[in-house]
Amino acid sequence: MERIYFDNAATTPPAPEVVEAMLLALKNDFGNPSSIHAEGRKSRALIEKARKFIANKLNASIGEIFFTSGGTESNNLAIKHSVKNLGVTRIISSRLEHHCGLHSIDAIQKSDNIIVEYVENDAHGKINLEQLESLLKDDSNKTLVSLMHANNEIGTMIDLDAVSALCKQYGAYFHSDTVQTICHYPIDLQKTKLHFLSGAGHKFHGPKGVGFIYINSDIKVDPLIDGGSQERNMRGGTENLYGIVGLEKAFELAYAHMDEWSEHILSLKNYFKEELKKYFDGIVFNGCEENSLYTVLSVSFLKIQNQRCFC
Ligand SMILES: Cc1ncc(COP(=O)(O)O)c(C=O)c1O
């Protein structure tokens, strides 16, 4: 029986072009990017080409993109560094964030005794923007708002521009976990102002274990990892060259096919919904109908659940 993979929010299979680009680099480019000889400089050039490509697509500066091991690391860094380096004494977030965001907030709350407030969400996962505004209005603490662009389980999206505007109005820092939306939706960082943004290659047919953090050039934070001078002194350790090459290729493919793929995936999602409705009674689609990832379909089978409860 043919298996159909339905877990792309957890991870996507790497695209063949990504595998090919990585294999080519594995075969031909072994130089340490920090070495000044030809082999090293060739590897360095690959990393900087990837950084430039990603920065261009996001309309950011090259110096604002730092490669990391993925979404978890990027979210940890944004949340913890804003407290350690930017004088943040209050974080506003949501209970619906990914565990890596929630656990980072818990950890920094314990170690640095900061205030943490959670903005309410409705049954569809929609954030209460009025409450966010009144929280921002009411407090004089230096605040970080950390809200994911889209939830990985129910697909509900926030209005990134609206949250960004509120943060600007009340002088708060803004971090968004865009792990589920990077390369699925265009993001223009000149139009939508954020201080930190997190991305992970494996959510858009790139390799696992590589991602990036965007840090707005207006803010300065300490090195993300102490060590050598890699990532412009911000993240010590020999770079994940092959991962970065794969990440760039996945970005390239995603941007080249964004309209075509989103249309196709949305049509599959709609078809799947209609078919499920035909075959199951008591079916409920979770999340916010009008503001949902086209890549995520979350369904509750109420009758099946009930049957299970009683047997
Ligand atoms: C919304 C969201 N944030 C963060 C992560 C963590 O990313 P990574 O697996 O690259 O550490 C994930 C992946 O599961 C995710 O879906």
The ligand as a Tripos MOL2 file, in Angstrom:
@<TRIPOS>MOLECULE
LIG
   16    16     1     0     0
SMALL
NO_CHARGES

@<TRIPOS>ATOM
      1 C1          6.1640   27.0810   14.9610 C.3       1 LIG1
      2 C2          7.4360   26.3510   15.2140 C.ar      1 LIG1
      3 N1          8.4200   26.9560   15.9050 N.ar      1 LIG1
      4 C3          9.5840   26.3540   16.1540 C.ar      1 LIG1
      5 C4          9.8240   25.0660   15.7270 C.ar      1 LIG1
      6 C5         11.1320   24.4250   16.0500 C.3       1 LIG1
      7 O1         11.9620   24.4360   14.9030 O.3       1 LIG1
      8 P1         13.2100   23.4440   14.8040 P.3       1 LIG1
      9 O2         12.6590   22.0760   14.6850 O.co2     1 LIG1
     10 O3         13.9430   23.8900   13.5570 O.co2     1 LIG1
     11 O4         14.0380   23.6440   16.0060 O.co2     1 LIG1
     12 C6          8.8400   24.3890   15.0100 C.ar      1 LIG1
     13 C7          9.0420   22.9970   14.5520 C.2       1 LIG1
     14 O5          8.4840   22.0600   15.0270 O.2       1 LIG1
     15 C8          7.6020   25.0470   14.7500 C.ar      1 LIG1
     16 O6          6.6270   24.4500   14.0820 O.3       1 LIG1
@<TRIPOS>BOND
     1     1     2 1
     2     2     3 ar
     3     2    15 ar
     4     3     4 ar
     5     4     5 ar
     6     5     6 1
     7     5    12 ar
     8     6     7 1
     9     7     8 1
    10     8     9 2
    11     8    10 1
    12     8    11 1
    13    12    13 1
    14    12    15 ar
    15    13    14 2
    16    15    16 1
@<TRIPOS>SUBSTRUCTURE
     1 LIG1         1 GROUP 0 **** ****
